[in-house]
Amino acid sequence: MAHPFMSAVAGELAALGISSLRYQFPYMEIRAKRPDPPALCHATVRAAVDAARALEPGVRLLAGGKSFGARMTSQAQAAAPLRDVRALIFLGFPLHPPKQPSDARAEHLERVLIPMRFVQGTRDEFAESAQLAPVIERLGARASLQSVEAADHSFHVPARTGRTDAEVRAEWLRALVAWVASLACKGPVRE
């Protein structure tokens, strides 16, 4: 949660009027190399949502994560709705391992009945566009894709683009905040 990318995203979201709660999965806390079992990760996501609700009662809650955190959040939501969470945001959803295109990791998304926003780099080896686009299409109006041109899984852009990672991040964060604001205008977001 203290990774420079996560810190930058949280700081820039705060500057745009969105608070965030960062947390770590237990395996990260103890610096283990192997991720925790999904059930423990799902419980961790639920505990983080409960903590956010306790810190800011009555605030519209959105949940999500970066990469593994995105997948664990979506799986938790698919298993049983996260209390008071109105939408999910995925930064670099890991649809498949690099060079192993598949959409098997997306099967659970059919059971997510709230809006989902996928923010993906167009060079993300963990979610090739040819694999992700049909997933988004199958999910219908619940899902939207925000492509980040030339960005990889870490949202790094090559120097040849003439843009810095910070410039690109500021751009996609502004678009993400606009999407969040649009949710408030649509009335109830649960189906």
ABEGO torsion letter per residue (X at the ends): XABAAAAAAAAAAAAAGBBBBBBBBAAAAAGBABBBBAAAAAAAAAAAAAAAAAABBGBBBBBEEBEAAAAAAAAAAAABBBBGBABBBBBGBBABBBGBBBAAAAAAAAABABBBBBBBBAABAABBAAAAAAAAAAAEAABBBBBBBGBBAAGBBBAAAGBBAAAAAAAAAAAAAAAAAAAAAAEBABX
